[in-house]
Amino acid sequence: MSPRIRLGTVLHRSGSSGNLILGAEGGVKIGETVVDSSGRKVGTVFDFFGPVSGPYVAVKPSIERPERLLGEALFLGKGRR
């Protein structure tokens, strides 16, 4: 199994879109699968924005109660159901 690439830490959940906002730690493409530390799929990359020196990533969640991930690290990966 190859090591997962750390995407970033969940900072908050957008009140308007419901997306999870992360401080990005690596390169990312829109549409990539996002998983938690257990390898379970939690959503997909919806957008990235902000300054090049400190970008942010918006993740469209595909789970119930995504707010439970606040403060947690998320990763890029294929994910498990």
N, CA, C and O atoms as a Tinker XYZ file with bonds, in Angstrom:
   324  protein
     1  N      0.846000   -1.176000    0.000000    73     2
     2  CA     0.000000    0.000000    0.000000    64     1     3
     3  C      0.892000    1.241000    0.000000    63     2     4     5
     4  O      1.790000    1.352000    0.835000    81     3
     5  N      0.660000    2.164000   -0.916000    73     3     6
     6  CA     1.463000    3.378000   -0.975000    64     5     7
     7  C      0.991000    4.370000    0.080000    63     6     8     9
     8  O     -0.186000    4.393000    0.439000    81     7
     9  N      1.918000    5.192000    0.576000    73     7    10
    10  CA     1.528000    6.172000    1.604000    64     9    11
    11  C      0.581000    7.211000    1.026000    63    10    12    13
    12  O      0.691000    7.604000   -0.136000    81    11
    13  N     -0.346000    7.643000    1.861000    73    11    14
    14  CA    -1.296000    8.669000    1.425000    64    13    15
    15  C     -0.631000   10.032000    1.430000    63    14    16    17
    16  O      0.301000   10.276000    2.197000    81    15
    17  N     -1.104000   10.901000    0.590000    73    15    18
    18  CA    -0.613000   12.274000    0.540000    64    17    19
    19  C     -1.518000   13.129000    1.406000    63    18    20    21
    20  O     -2.730000   13.173000    1.194000    81    19
    21  N     -0.933000   13.808000    2.381000    73    19    22
    22  CA    -1.697000   14.659000    3.289000    64    21    23
    23  C     -2.170000   15.896000    2.535000    63    22    24    25
    24  O     -1.371000   16.627000    1.949000    81    23
    25  N     -3.469000   16.113000    2.559000    73    23    26
    26  CA    -4.052000   17.272000    1.886000    64    25    27
    27  C     -4.005000   18.496000    2.786000    63    26    28    29
    28  O     -3.630000   19.579000    2.336000    81    27
    29  N     -4.381000   18.340000    4.049000    73    27    30
    30  CA    -4.385000   19.455000    4.987000    64    29    31
    31  C     -5.290000   19.171000    6.164000    63    30    32    33
    32  O     -5.827000   18.073000    6.306000    81    31
    33  N     -5.453000   20.190000    7.017000    73    31    34
    34  CA    -6.265000   20.085000    8.221000    64    33    35
    35  C     -7.555000   20.871000    8.039000    63    34    36    37
    36  O     -7.537000   21.991000    7.529000    81    35
    37  N     -8.674000   20.287000    8.455000    73    35    38
    38  CA    -9.976000   20.943000    8.330000    64    37    39
    39  C    -10.036000   22.125000    9.296000    63    38    40    41
    40  O     -9.901000   21.955000   10.508000    81    39
    41  N    -10.241000   23.328000    8.746000    73    39    42
    42  CA   -10.307000   24.551000    9.541000    64    41    43
    43  C    -11.732000   24.879000    9.961000    63    42    44    45
    44  O    -11.984000   25.232000   11.113000    81    43
    45  N    -12.670000   24.759000    9.012000    73    43    46
    46  CA   -14.078000   25.015000    9.323000    64    45    47
    47  C    -14.967000   24.510000    8.201000    63    46    48    49
    48  O    -14.488000   24.049000    7.165000    81    47
    49  N    -16.263000   24.605000    8.424000    73    47    50
    50  CA   -17.255000   24.221000    7.417000    64    49    51
    51  C    -17.954000   25.486000    6.956000    63    50    52    53
    52  O    -18.451000   26.261000    7.774000    81    51
    53  N    -17.994000   25.694000    5.665000    73    51    54
    54  CA   -18.624000   26.874000    5.091000    64    53    55
    55  C    -20.113000   26.887000    5.400000    63    54    56    57
    56  O    -20.810000   25.898000    5.171000    81    55
    57  N    -20.594000   28.005000    5.917000    73    55    58
    58  CA   -22.010000   28.120000    6.232000    64    57    59
    59  C    -22.885000   28.188000    4.995000    63    58    60    61
    60  O    -24.033000   27.744000    5.022000    81    59
    61  N    -22.358000   28.738000    3.911000    73    59    62
    62  CA   -23.172000   28.899000    2.706000    64    61    63
    63  C    -23.182000   27.662000    1.816000    63    62    64    65
    64  O    -24.233000   27.291000    1.294000    81    63
    65  N    -22.031000   27.019000    1.635000    73    63    66
    66  CA   -21.960000   25.869000    0.726000    64    65    67
    67  C    -21.939000   24.527000    1.448000    63    66    68    69
    68  O    -22.279000   23.502000    0.857000    81    67
    69  N    -21.545000   24.522000    2.714000    73    67    70
    70  CA   -21.414000   23.272000    3.452000    64    69    71
    71  C    -20.094000   22.570000    3.205000    63    70    72    73
    72  O    -19.842000   21.506000    3.771000    81    71
    73  N    -19.237000   23.158000    2.358000    73    71    74
    74  CA   -17.938000   22.550000    2.073000    64    73    75
    75  C    -17.011000   22.665000    3.277000    63    74    76    77
    76  O    -17.110000   23.601000    4.071000    81    75
    77  N    -16.116000   21.703000    3.393000    73    75    78
    78  CA   -15.071000   21.751000    4.404000    64    77    79
    79  C    -13.917000   22.571000    3.842000    63    78    80    81
    80  O    -13.525000   22.381000    2.690000    81    79
    81  N    -13.369000   23.481000    4.644000    73    79    82
    82  CA   -12.269000   24.328000    4.213000    64    81    83
    83  C    -11.003000   23.873000    4.932000    63    82    84    85
    84  O    -10.972000   23.770000    6.159000    81    83
    85  N     -9.961000   23.602000    4.147000    73    83    86
    86  CA    -8.691000   23.115000    4.685000    64    85    87
    87  C     -7.569000   24.062000    4.316000    63    86    88    89
    88  O     -7.605000   24.709000    3.270000    81    87
    89  N     -6.580000   24.137000    5.174000    73    87    90
    90  CA    -5.327000   24.779000    4.815000    64    89    91
    91  C     -4.531000   23.759000    4.019000    63    90    92    93
    92  O     -4.150000   22.717000    4.554000    81    91
    93  N     -4.276000   24.041000    2.755000    73    91    94
    94  CA    -3.646000   23.050000    1.868000    64    93    95
    95  C     -2.175000   22.860000    2.198000    63    94    96    97
    96  O     -1.462000   23.818000    2.496000    81    95
    97  N     -1.734000   21.615000    2.140000    73    95    98
    98  CA    -0.337000   21.278000    2.413000    64    97    99
    99  C      0.352000   20.678000    1.202000    63    98   100   101
   100  O      1.546000   20.385000    1.264000    81    99
   101  N     -0.352000   20.491000    0.117000    73    99   102
   102  CA     0.255000   19.881000   -1.058000    64   101   103
   103  C     -0.534000   20.190000   -2.310000    63   102   104   105
   104  O     -1.602000   20.799000   -2.254000    81   103
   105  N      0.003000   19.762000   -3.443000    73   103   106
   106  CA    -0.674000   19.956000   -4.714000    64   105   107
   107  C     -1.950000   19.139000   -4.780000    63   106   108   109
   108  O     -2.032000   18.042000   -4.228000    81   107
   109  N     -2.941000   19.685000   -5.460000    73   107   110
   110  CA    -4.245000   19.034000   -5.507000    64   109   111
   111  C     -4.928000   19.370000   -6.825000    63   110   112   113
   112  O     -4.667000   20.414000   -7.423000    81   111
   113  N     -5.808000   18.475000   -7.273000    73   111   114
   114  CA    -6.598000   18.702000   -8.482000    64   113   115
   115  C     -8.071000   18.634000   -8.116000    63   114   116   117
   116  O     -8.473000   17.838000   -7.267000    81   115
   117  N     -8.863000   19.460000   -8.752000    73   115   118
   118  CA   -10.308000   19.424000   -8.543000    64   117   119
   119  C    -10.830000   18.054000   -8.972000    63   118   120   121
   120  O    -10.455000   17.527000  -10.020000    81   119
   121  N    -11.709000   17.489000   -8.133000    73   119   122
   122  CA   -12.300000   16.186000   -8.419000    64   121   123
   123  C    -11.601000   15.022000   -7.745000    63   122   124   125
   124  O    -12.113000   13.902000   -7.778000    81   123
   125  N    -10.440000   15.252000   -7.132000    73   123   126
   126  CA    -9.737000   14.158000   -6.461000    64   125   127
   127  C    -10.500000   13.707000   -5.215000    63   126   128   129
   128  O    -11.163000   14.505000   -4.553000    81   127
   129  N    -10.394000   12.433000   -4.917000    73   127   130
   130  CA   -11.038000   11.849000   -3.740000    64   129   131
   131  C    -10.271000   12.239000   -2.487000    63   130   132   133
   132  O     -9.040000   12.270000   -2.476000    81   131
   133  N    -11.024000   12.537000   -1.426000    73   131   134
   134  CA   -10.439000   12.912000   -0.136000    64   133   135
   135  C    -10.880000   11.872000    0.892000    63   134   136   137
   136  O    -12.056000   11.514000    0.961000    81   135
   137  N     -9.922000   11.390000    1.691000    73   135   138
   138  CA   -10.192000   10.361000    2.690000    64   137   139
   139  C     -9.738000   10.841000    4.070000    63   138   140   141
   140  O     -8.940000   11.771000    4.193000    81   139
   141  N    -10.271000   10.177000    5.111000    73   139   142
   142  CA    -9.837000   10.485000    6.475000    64   141   143
   143  C     -8.640000    9.607000    6.834000    63   142   144   145
   144  O     -8.129000    8.875000    5.986000    81   143
   145  N     -8.199000    9.675000    8.070000    73   143   146
   146  CA    -7.019000    8.920000    8.495000    64   145   147
   147  C     -7.227000    7.411000    8.445000    63   146   148   149
   148  O     -6.254000    6.656000    8.429000    81   147
   149  N     -8.487000    6.958000    8.418000    73   147   150
   150  CA    -8.787000    5.525000    8.317000    64   149   151
   151  C     -8.921000    5.057000    6.878000    63   150   152   153
   152  O     -9.127000    3.870000    6.627000    81   151
   153  N     -8.807000    5.983000    5.930000    73   151   154
   154  CA    -8.938000    5.634000    4.523000    64   153   155
   155  C    -10.355000    5.656000    4.001000    63   154   156   157
   156  O    -10.593000    5.257000    2.861000    81   155
   157  N    -11.318000    6.118000    4.813000    73   155   158
   158  CA   -12.712000    6.208000    4.368000    64   157   159
   159  C    -12.930000    7.492000    3.575000    63   158   160   161
   160  O    -12.472000    8.565000    3.966000    81   159
   161  N    -13.630000    7.366000    2.466000    73   159   162
   162  CA   -13.913000    8.533000    1.637000    64   161   163
   163  C    -14.802000    9.503000    2.401000    63   162   164   165
   164  O    -15.815000    9.109000    2.978000    81   163
   165  N    -14.413000   10.779000    2.400000    73   163   166
   166  CA   -15.220000   11.812000    3.060000    64   165   167
   167  C    -15.719000   12.847000    2.068000    63   166   168   169
   168  O    -16.593000   13.644000    2.408000    81   167
   169  N    -15.185000   12.859000    0.843000    73   167   170
   170  CA   -15.647000   13.822000   -0.145000    64   169   171
   171  C    -14.684000   13.931000   -1.310000    63   170   172   173
   172  O    -13.818000   13.081000   -1.515000    81   171
   173  N    -14.864000   15.022000   -2.079000    73   171   174
   174  CA   -14.009000   15.298000   -3.222000    64   173   175
   175  C    -13.571000   16.752000   -3.197000    63   174   176   177
   176  O    -14.255000   17.615000   -2.648000    81   175
   177  N    -12.422000   17.007000   -3.802000    73   175   178
   178  CA   -11.920000   18.376000   -3.900000    64   177   179
   179  C    -12.854000   19.152000   -4.819000    63   178   180   181
   180  O    -13.074000   18.768000   -5.968000    81   179
   181  N    -13.400000   20.248000   -4.300000    73   179   182
   182  CA   -14.344000   21.071000   -5.048000    64   181   183
   183  C    -13.654000   22.289000   -5.654000    63   182   184   185
   184  O    -13.962000   22.690000   -6.777000    81   183
   185  N    -12.712000   22.881000   -4.902000    73   183   186
   186  CA   -12.050000   24.106000   -5.357000    64   185   187
   187  C    -10.809000   24.338000   -4.518000    63   186   188   189
   188  O    -10.666000   23.777000   -3.432000    81   187
   189  N     -9.922000   25.162000   -5.025000    73   187   190
   190  CA    -8.802000   25.647000   -4.227000    64   189   191
   191  C     -8.676000   27.132000   -4.509000    63   190   192   193
   192  O     -8.971000   27.595000   -5.611000    81   191
   193  N     -8.231000   27.880000   -3.495000    73   191   194
   194  CA    -8.240000   29.338000   -3.601000    64   193   195
   195  C     -7.275000   29.942000   -2.596000    63   194   196   197
   196  O     -6.710000   29.236000   -1.760000    81   195
   197  N     -7.090000   31.250000   -2.683000    73   195   198
   198  CA    -6.235000   31.962000   -1.752000    64   197   199
   199  C     -4.857000   32.222000   -2.322000    63   198   200   201
   200  O     -4.602000   31.959000   -3.497000    81   199
   201  N     -3.972000   32.738000   -1.491000    73   199   202
   202  CA    -2.624000   33.077000   -1.968000    64   201   203
   203  C     -1.797000   31.825000   -2.252000    63   202   204   205
   204  O     -1.985000   30.782000   -1.625000    81   203
   205  N     -0.890000   31.948000   -3.197000    73   203   206
   206  CA    -0.020000   30.827000   -3.557000    64   205   207
   207  C      0.808000   30.386000   -2.354000    63   206   208   209
   208  O      1.089000   29.199000   -2.194000    81   207
   209  N      1.195000   31.331000   -1.514000    73   207   210
   210  CA     2.030000   31.006000   -0.364000    64   209   211
   211  C      1.269000   30.292000    0.753000    63   210   212   213
   212  O      1.889000   29.695000    1.633000    81   211
   213  N     -0.057000   30.342000    0.731000    73   211   214
   214  CA    -0.865000   29.687000    1.759000    64   213   215
   215  C     -2.251000   29.370000    1.250000    63   214   216   217
   216  O     -3.228000   29.943000    1.733000    81   215
   217  N     -2.364000   28.465000    0.278000    73   215   218
   218  CA    -3.667000   28.178000   -0.336000    64   217   219
   219  C     -4.622000   27.404000    0.579000    63   218   220   221
   220  O     -4.222000   26.797000    1.572000    81   219
   221  N     -5.881000   27.454000    0.204000    73   219   222
   222  CA    -6.940000   26.720000    0.887000    64   221   223
   223  C     -7.600000   25.792000   -0.112000    63   222   224   225
   224  O     -7.558000   26.022000   -1.321000    81   223
   225  N     -8.218000   24.727000    0.416000    73   223   226
   226  CA    -8.934000   23.754000   -0.411000    64   225   227
   227  C    -10.348000   23.623000    0.126000    63   226   228   229
   228  O    -10.552000   23.527000    1.336000    81   227
   229  N    -11.334000   23.618000   -0.782000    73   227   230
   230  CA   -12.726000   23.351000   -0.416000    64   229   231
   231  C    -13.031000   21.913000   -0.807000    63   230   232   233
   232  O    -12.823000   21.510000   -1.952000    81   231
   233  N    -13.529000   21.141000    0.164000    73   231   234
   234  CA   -13.877000   19.737000   -0.066000    64   233   235
   235  C    -15.384000   19.593000    0.077000    63   234   236   237
   236  O    -15.957000   19.939000    1.110000    81   235
   237  N    -16.025000   19.078000   -0.976000    73   235   238
   238  CA   -17.469000   18.817000   -0.933000    64   237   239
   239  C    -17.667000   17.483000   -0.222000    63   238   240   241
   240  O    -17.299000   16.436000   -0.754000    81   239
   241  N    -18.254000   17.513000    0.991000    73   239   242
   242  CA   -18.383000   16.276000    1.761000    64   241   243
   243  C    -19.439000   15.324000    1.184000    63   242   244   245
   244  O    -20.436000   15.747000    0.599000    81   243
   245  N    -19.182000   14.034000    1.370000    73   243   246
   246  CA   -20.132000   13.000000    0.938000    64   245   247
   247  C    -20.543000   12.134000    2.131000    63   246   248   249
   248  O    -21.007000   11.007000    1.958000    81   247
   249  N    -20.371000   12.665000    3.327000    73   247   250
   250  CA   -20.706000   11.931000    4.546000    64   249   251
   251  C    -21.686000   12.742000    5.375000    63   250   252   253
   252  O    -21.834000   13.950000    5.186000    81   251
   253  N    -22.353000   12.059000    6.296000    73   251   254
   254  CA   -23.219000   12.750000    7.243000    64   253   255
   255  C    -22.346000   13.376000    8.330000    63   254   256   257
   256  O    -21.306000   12.820000    8.686000    81   255
   257  N    -22.750000   14.498000    8.844000    73   255   258
   258  CA   -22.066000   15.214000    9.925000    64   257   259
   259  C    -20.582000   15.468000    9.641000    63   258   260   261
   260  O    -19.729000   15.071000   10.436000    81   259
   261  N    -20.263000   16.121000    8.528000    73   259   262
   262  CA   -18.851000   16.385000    8.218000    64   261   263
   263  C    -18.183000   17.317000    9.227000    63   262   264   265
   264  O    -16.955000   17.382000    9.282000    81   263
   265  N    -18.968000   18.034000   10.021000    73   263   266
   266  CA   -18.389000   18.937000   11.027000    64   265   267
   267  C    -17.579000   18.175000   12.076000    63   266   268   269
   268  O    -16.771000   18.779000   12.781000    81   267
   269  N    -17.781000   16.863000   12.192000    73   267   270
   270  CA   -17.010000   16.074000   13.149000    64   269   271
   271  C    -15.540000   15.999000   12.754000    63   270   272   273
   272  O    -14.707000   15.579000   13.557000    81   271
   273  N    -15.213000   16.400000   11.531000    73   271   274
   274  CA   -13.835000   16.346000   11.057000    64   273   275
   275  C    -13.050000   17.624000   11.354000    63   274   276   277
   276  O    -11.878000   17.718000   10.988000    81   275
   277  N    -13.662000   18.601000   12.004000    73   275   278
   278  CA   -12.963000   19.848000   12.317000    64   277   279
   279  C    -11.688000   19.547000   13.104000    63   278   280   281
   280  O    -11.710000   18.820000   14.097000    81   279
   281  N    -10.584000   20.116000   12.642000    73   279   282
   282  CA    -9.298000   19.906000   13.289000    64   281   283
   283  C     -8.575000   18.640000   12.865000    63   282   284   285
   284  O     -7.435000   18.418000   13.271000    81   283
   285  N     -9.220000   17.802000   12.052000    73   283   286
   286  CA    -8.628000   16.531000   11.614000    64   285   287
   287  C     -7.861000   16.709000   10.302000    63   286   288   289
   288  O     -8.183000   17.582000    9.495000    81   287
   289  N     -6.849000   15.874000   10.103000    73   287   290
   290  CA    -6.103000   15.845000    8.845000    64   289   291
   291  C     -6.867000   14.992000    7.835000    63   290   292   293
   292  O     -7.433000   13.955000    8.180000    81   291
   293  N     -6.874000   15.445000    6.592000    73   291   294
   294  CA    -7.469000   14.679000    5.501000    64   293   295
   295  C     -6.391000   14.413000    4.462000    63   294   296   297
   296  O     -5.380000   15.113000    4.401000    81   295
   297  N     -6.623000   13.385000    3.644000    73   295   298
   298  CA    -5.615000   12.905000    2.720000    64   297   299
   299  C     -6.214000   12.699000    1.331000    63   298   300   301
   300  O     -7.431000   12.586000    1.185000    81   299
   301  N     -5.356000   12.652000    0.315000    73   299   302
   302  CA    -5.786000   12.291000   -1.026000    64   301   303
   303  C     -5.708000   10.776000   -1.138000    63   302   304   305
   304  O     -4.768000   10.163000   -0.631000    81   303
   305  N     -6.678000   10.175000   -1.791000    73   303   306
   306  CA    -6.628000    8.724000   -1.927000    64   305   307
   307  C     -7.872000    8.176000   -2.558000    63   306   308   309
   308  O     -8.831000    8.903000   -2.817000    81   307
   309  N     -7.850000    6.875000   -2.806000    73   307   310
   310  CA    -8.986000    6.210000   -3.430000    64   309   311
   311  C    -10.137000    6.034000   -2.465000    63   310   312   313
   312  O    -11.297000    6.156000   -2.858000    81   311
   313  N     -9.839000    5.752000   -1.213000    73   311   314
   314  CA   -10.882000    5.640000   -0.198000    64   313   315
   315  C    -11.597000    4.307000   -0.179000    63   314   316   317
   316  O    -11.610000    3.566000   -1.162000    81   315
   317  N    -12.196000    4.019000    0.978000    73   315   318
   318  CA   -13.028000    2.832000    1.168000    64   317   319
   319  C    -14.432000    3.305000    1.452000    63   318   320   321
   320  O    -14.619000    4.407000    1.968000    81   319
   321  N    -15.414000    2.505000    1.130000    73   319   322
   322  CA   -16.799000    2.887000    1.417000    64   321   323
   323  C    -17.189000    2.528000    2.808000    63   322   324
   324  O    -18.323000    2.779000    3.216000    81   323
